[in-house]
Amino acid sequence: MRNDTEPGWGDLQAVRQRLGNPSERALHYKRKTDPTFPTARLICGRPRWSLAEIDTWAASQPTVKPQPEPPQLARSTKRSHFTPKPEAWPPPPGAAERTARTQQKRQIAVADDASRSAETRSGAE
C-alpha cells in the first residue's frame, strides 16, 4: 500500500476539516476567487496543501458574527397570512397626539358637513 501523505500536508478532506467543513464546491470557489488562498502542490501526483499555510490563512480571515434578527422581521412559525402585532412594540413617538388631533379634525369635518347640508336644505326650500 502506497503512503502518499507526508507530515504537515493534507488533502482536500483535511483542508475542509481545518476550515470548518465547507462544501467542496465552496472550497473550490474560494480557491479560484481568493488570491491569498494557499496553493496546492502535487505530491505523488495528487494535490496537497500545507496545513500550516491553511491554518495561517484561516487565522487571517475576518470573522463575521451573525446579528440577531429584529423581532419585526422574524418569521412566524404559524402558517397564517396574518401575524398579530406583538404587544411589546412601543407606539411610534407622537402617536397619542396624532390620534387626538385626528379626532378633533373629524369632529370639525362632521360639524361642517352637517351645517352645510342644513344650509343647502334651508336654501332649497
N, C-alpha and C positions, 0 to 999 in steps of 0.2 A: 504494500500500500504506500502510495506516494504522499509525503507530507509537504504540501506547498505553502504552508503558512509559516511565517517567520515571526519571532517575538517582536511585538511593537507594531505589527502590521495587521490590518483587518480587512475582511471582505465587505460586501455591501450590507450583509446582515449585521455584522459587528458595528459598522458605522451607524446603521439605523438604531441599534440599541443604545449607542452612545448619545444619539441626538433625540432620544425620547420616542422612538418608534414612529417616525413619519412614514407615509406610504412610499413605495418605491418610486412612484410617479412624481411625488413631491420632491423627493431627494434628487432625482434626475433633473427636474426643473430647476432646483436650486443650483445644481452643478453647472447648468448651462447659462443661467442668468446672473449668478453672483460671481464676479471675477475674483473675489477673495476666498472662495471655497477651495480647499486643498485639492491638488490634482492627484489623480490615481497614477500609480506606477505598475508596470507589468512585472509580476513575479511569477515565474513558471507559466507564463502565458495568460495569466488572469489578473484583472485589475485589483490592486490592493492600495489601501490608504494608510498613511502613518497615523496611528491612533493618537499620538502626542499632538500632531498637527490638527487633528479633528477636535481634540479637547481644547486646544488654544483658540481655534476658530469659534467654537461654540461659546467659549467664555467671552469672546469679544463681541458677540452679537447682542443687540439690545433686547431686553426682556419687556414684553408687553403685558401689563397687568390688566386683566379684564375688569371693566367697570360694571357695577351693578346696574340693572335696567331700572329706569324710573317706574314708579307704580302705575302711572297713567299709560305707559307703553307696554306693560306686562300683558302677556296673552292670558286670556281666561281659559280655564280647563273645561268650562261648560261649552256645549255645542249650541249656543244660542246667538242670534244676531244682536240681541240686546244685552249689554253688560251694564248693570246698575253702577252708578257713580258711588265710590266709597264715601262713607260719612267722614272719613279722616281728612278729606281735602278741604282746605280753608276756602272761603269765598274770596273772589278777587277783591283787591282794595277798592273801596268806594262803592261796593255793591249795594249796601243798605241805603246810601244817599241816592243812588240812581233809581232804586225802586220807589222811594218816596217821591222823587221828582216826577217819575213816570206816572205815578198815581195822580198827582196833582194835575199834570197836563191832561190826563184822560178825563178827570172831573171837569176841567175847564172846557175841554172839547165837547163833552156831552152837554154841558150847560149852554154852550154857544149853539150847538145843533138844535137844542130844544127851543132856545129863544128865536133862532132863525125860522124854524118850522112854525112857531107860533105867529111870527110876523107875517110869513107868507100866507098862513091860513087867514089871518085877520085882514090882510090886504086883498085877498081874493074874494072875500065876502062882500 
